[in-house]
Amino acid sequence: MKHITPDDAVAFIRANTALTRPPHVPEVALHLADEAHDLWQRTEEELAEIGLPPPFWAFAWAGGQGLARYVLDRPESVRGCSVLDFATGSGLVAIAAIKAGAQRVLAADTDPFSRPTCALNMAANDVAFETTGDDLVGAMGGWDVVLAGDVFYDRAMTDRLVPWFERLSQAGSRVIVGDPGRSYLPRARLTELAVYAVPVTRALEDAEVKRTTVWQFA
Ligand SMILES: C[S@@+](CC[C@H](N)C(=O)[O-])C[C@H]1O[C@@H](n2cnc3c(N)ncnc32)[C@H](O)[C@@H]1O
């Protein structure tokens, strides 16, 4: 895969997305792939050739939309708190947390396109939060709240996340996840907080709407 500088990434994001409001969280504007751009129709090989992993950052995933909705509707869940938005992608959940009154938000994503996307999306919403490209799985950062939108789609990732989320919960963090029924959702360890019907991109999800649940890790 080609080396991509942050400037290349910003130019690519601008050229391949449009500033859009995700349907379930219209308070937030994001640079998202849309029908005018063919980002989601390109194959993984085509993307790899231009130095791009699958563009998770270009979509507001159902889990993230549900979680952002929850945080905005229940600002007391994050108000005054230090928050980690793990696997932030576009930064949607981090933006919602700042808007809901979180004292400090760190948004983490290992995809090199996520940080430049977050920077553009911060500017679009007139908010600021910290970002990192480090893999924080296993880190005990003393966060009051750990948010994670749509992270249980991969078995290897889930196997790493579950013990970490358990340790964070035991250490006193509130771990809250948004999930539209992905394959590896660790259902037995979760307590339901809210359920939403989230409109999604048919080309990605093969559905118009996904029933999305916000859970607290027990
Ligand atoms: C389905 S997307 C969800 C993005 C966002 N939370 C949302 O709901 O719109 C999953 C994200 O997890 C990120 N990810 C995967 N492994 C990660 C890791 N070890 N640390 C941080 N982010 C990771 C991917 O880069 C991707 O952006």
The ligand as a Tripos MOL2 file, in Angstrom:
@<TRIPOS>MOLECULE
LIG
   27    29     1     0     0
SMALL
NO_CHARGES

@<TRIPOS>ATOM
      1 C1        -17.5890   -0.0770   11.6710 C.3       1 LIG1
      2 S1        -16.4260    1.2030   11.9840 S.3       1 LIG1
      3 C2        -17.2500    2.1630   13.2280 C.3       1 LIG1
      4 C3        -16.8520    3.6100   13.2100 C.3       1 LIG1
      5 C4        -17.6680    4.5350   14.1140 C.3       1 LIG1
      6 N1        -17.5310    4.1630   15.5120 N.3       1 LIG1
      7 C5        -19.1330    4.5160   13.6970 C.2       1 LIG1
      8 O1        -19.9250    3.8140   14.3550 O.co2     1 LIG1
      9 O2        -19.4920    5.1800   12.6990 O.co2     1 LIG1
     10 C6        -15.1710    0.3560   12.9330 C.3       1 LIG1
     11 C7        -13.9140    1.1840   13.1830 C.3       1 LIG1
     12 O3        -13.0380    0.4530   14.0520 O.3       1 LIG1
     13 C8        -11.7190    0.8780   13.7580 C.3       1 LIG1
     14 N2        -10.7700   -0.0330   14.4180 N.ar      1 LIG1
     15 C9        -10.5090   -1.3300   14.1320 C.ar      1 LIG1
     16 N3         -9.5670   -1.8220   14.9760 N.ar      1 LIG1
     17 C10        -9.2270   -0.7910   15.8140 C.ar      1 LIG1
     18 C11        -8.3060   -0.6680   16.9060 C.ar      1 LIG1
     19 N4         -7.5560   -1.6750   17.3350 N.pl3     1 LIG1
     20 N5         -8.2280    0.5390   17.5330 N.ar      1 LIG1
     21 C12        -8.9910    1.5660   17.1350 C.ar      1 LIG1
     22 N6         -9.8860    1.5100   16.1020 N.ar      1 LIG1
     23 C13        -9.9890    0.3400   15.4520 C.ar      1 LIG1
     24 C14       -11.7210    0.8590   12.2440 C.3       1 LIG1
     25 O4        -10.6060    1.5660   11.7070 O.3       1 LIG1
     26 C15       -13.0700    1.5010   11.9430 C.3       1 LIG1
     27 O5        -12.9570    2.9150   11.8090 O.3       1 LIG1
@<TRIPOS>BOND
     1     1     2 1
     2     2     3 1
     3     2    10 1
     4     3     4 1
     5     4     5 1
     6     5     6 1
     7     5     7 1
     8     7     8 2
     9     7     9 1
    10    10    11 1
    11    11    12 1
    12    11    26 1
    13    12    13 1
    14    13    14 1
    15    13    24 1
    16    14    15 ar
    17    14    23 ar
    18    15    16 ar
    19    16    17 ar
    20    17    18 ar
    21    17    23 ar
    22    18    19 1
    23    18    20 ar
    24    20    21 ar
    25    21    22 ar
    26    22    23 ar
    27    24    25 1
    28    24    26 1
    29    26    27 1
@<TRIPOS>SUBSTRUCTURE
     1 LIG1         1 GROUP 0 **** ****
